[in-house]
Amino acid sequence: MGNLSDNKRKILTLLFGGLSLLMVRTPGKHMKILGDLKEEWAKIEKERIKRDIRELYRSKLISAKPNPDGTLTLVLTDKGKQRL
């Protein structure tokens, strides 16, 4: 896949941020991480997101797990963690 575009890097960072939330125990850190994630998410164009997520999935940097309510949960793979 070559070098990651800015949007792809942001998507991987957002997924890693979700993982960080699970590992942090203090509420203050949770709020800081959420604030940072919100800022990054606002910068990404929606149509571009769809295309980049599809490419990340095809290159096995992320995986998708179906939920009972019909939504998908995106998960950063080990290969994706290495690319960050």
LUMFINU-553997 format. One record per residue: residue in three letters; x, y, z of N, C-alpha, C in turn. Coordinates in steps of 0.02 Angstrom, whole numbers, plus 32768, in hexadecimal, padded with zeros to 4 digits. Example, Ala and Ser with C-alpha at 12.3 -4.5 7.8 and 13.67 -1.06 7.14 Angstrom:
2
ALA82947EE4818682677F1F818682947F5B8186 SER82827F90816282AC7FCB816582858002818A 
***
This chain:
84
MET80297FC58000800080008000802B803E8000 GLY806C8038800B80978073800B808E809D8049 ASN809A80DD80418092810B8078804881168086 LEU8037812080C47FF2812E80D77FE2817780CA SER7FA6818380AF7F8F81C880A77F7F81E580EB ASP7F78822780ED7F678248812D7F27822C814A ASN7EF4822481207EB4820A81387EBA81C38153 LYS7EDE819881317EE7815481487F0C8152818B ARG7F3F817C81907F64817F81CF7F3681988208 LYS7F0A81C881F97EDB81E1822B7EAA81AB8240 ILE7E918185820F7E62814F821F7E83811C824D LEU7EBF8108823D7EE380D882677EF080F682AC THR7F00813682AF7F0C815782EF7ECC81598318 LEU7E93816682F87E548167831C7E4481228339 LEU7E5080EE83137E4580AA832D7E75809B8366 PHE7EB380B183617EE380A783977ECE80D083D4 GLY7EB0810B83C97E97813384007E60810F8426 GLY7E3680EA84027E0280C284247E21808D8450 LEU7E56806F84387E7B803E84607E99805F849E SER7EB2809C84957ED080C184CD7E9C80CE8503 LEU7E5E80DC84EF7E2980E885207E1F80AC854D LEU7E26807185317E1D803485597E55802B858C MET7E8F8046857D7EC9803B85A77ED3807185DD VAL7EB380AB85D47EBC80E286037E8880DD863B ARG7E9C80E986777E6F80E286B07E56812486CD THR7E77815B86BF7E62819A86DD7E3181BF86AF PRO7DFB81DA86CC7DC981FE86A47DE5823A867F GLY7E15825C869C7E338296867B7E558284863A LYS7E78824C863A7E99823485FE7E66821F85C9 HIS7E2F820085E07DF981ED85B17DE0822A858B MET7DD4826085B07DB9829C85917DEA82BB8560 LYS7E2A82B985717E5D82D585447E6082AC8503 ILE7E60826A850A7E63823F84CF7E25824A84A4 LEU7DEA824D84C37DAD8258849D7DAE829B8479 GLY7DC882CE849A7DCD8310847B7DFB830F843E ASP7E3382EE84467E6282E8840E7E4482C183D4 LEU7E21828B83E47E01826283B07DCC828A838B LYS7DA582B183AF7D7082D983917D8E830C835F GLU7DC4832B83727DE4835C83467DFD833B8306 GLU7E1C8301830B7E3682DE82D17DFE82C782A3 TRP7DC882AD82C17D90829482997D7082CC8271 ALA7D6B8307828C7D4C8340826A7D748354822C LYS7DB38344822A7DDE835981F37DD8832C81B5 ILE7DB982F381BC7DB882C281867D7782C8815E GLU7D7C82CA811C7D4182CD80F07D1E828A80F0 LYS7CDB828B80F27CB4824D80F87CBD821E80BD GLU7CB9823780807CC0820A80467D0681ED8043 ARG7D36821680537D7B81FE80547D8481C88089 ILE7D6181D080C17D65819E80F77D50815A80DE LYS7D17815880BB7CFD811880A27D3080F58075 ARG7D4C811B80487D7D80FF80197DBC80E7803E ASP7DD48110806C7E1180FE80917E0680C280BF ILE7DCB80BE80DF7DBC8085810A7DBA804580E0 ARG7D9C804980A57D9A801080787DE17FF88066 GLU7E0C802880577E51801780457E777FFA8081 LEU7E6C801680BD7E8D7FFB80F97E767FB48106 TYR7E357FA780FB7E1A7F6481057E397F3380D3 ARG7E3D7F4780947E5A7F1C80607EA47F0D806D SER7EC67F3D808A7F0E7F3280987F1A7F1280DC LYS7EE37EFF80FE7EE57EDB813E7F057F048177 LEU7EFF7F4681737F167F7081AB7EDF7F7881DF ILE7EA17F6D81C97E687F6C81F77E3D7F2F81E6 SER7E147F1B82177DE37EE6820A7D9F7F008220 ALA7D6B7EE182087D277EF682197D037EBC823A LYS7CE27ECB82727CBB7E9882957C727EAF8296 PRO7C447E84827D7BFD7E97827D7BE07E9682C4 ASN7BB37EC482D17B907EC883117B497EB08308 PRO7B287E9A833E7AE37E8283397AB27EB6831D ASP7AC17EF783277A937F2B83107A9F7F3E82C6 GLY7ACB7F1A82A47AD67F26825D7B107F55824E THR7B2E7F7282817B677F9F82767BA87F768275 LEU7BDE7F9682627C1F7F7582617C4D7F988292 THR7C777F7282B27CAC7F8D82DD7CEE7F8382B9 LEU7D137FBA82AF7D547FB6828F7D897FAB82C4 VAL7DB67F7D82B77DEA7F6A82E77E2E7F7182C6 LEU7E5B7F9182E77E9F7F9882CF7EC37F5582D7 THR7EDE7F3B82A07F017EFB82A27F4A7F0682B9 ASP7F6C7ECF82C77FB37ED482DA7FDB7EF582A2 LYS7FCB7EE482647FED7F02822B7FE17F4D8229 GLY7FA37F62823A7F937FA9823C7FB87FCD8273 LYS7FC07FAC82AD7FE47FCA82E4802E7FD582D2 GLN80497FA782AC808F7FAD829780987FE88268 ARG80667FF7823F806B802D820E80668072822E LEU804C8076826B804980B7828D808D80C782A3 
***
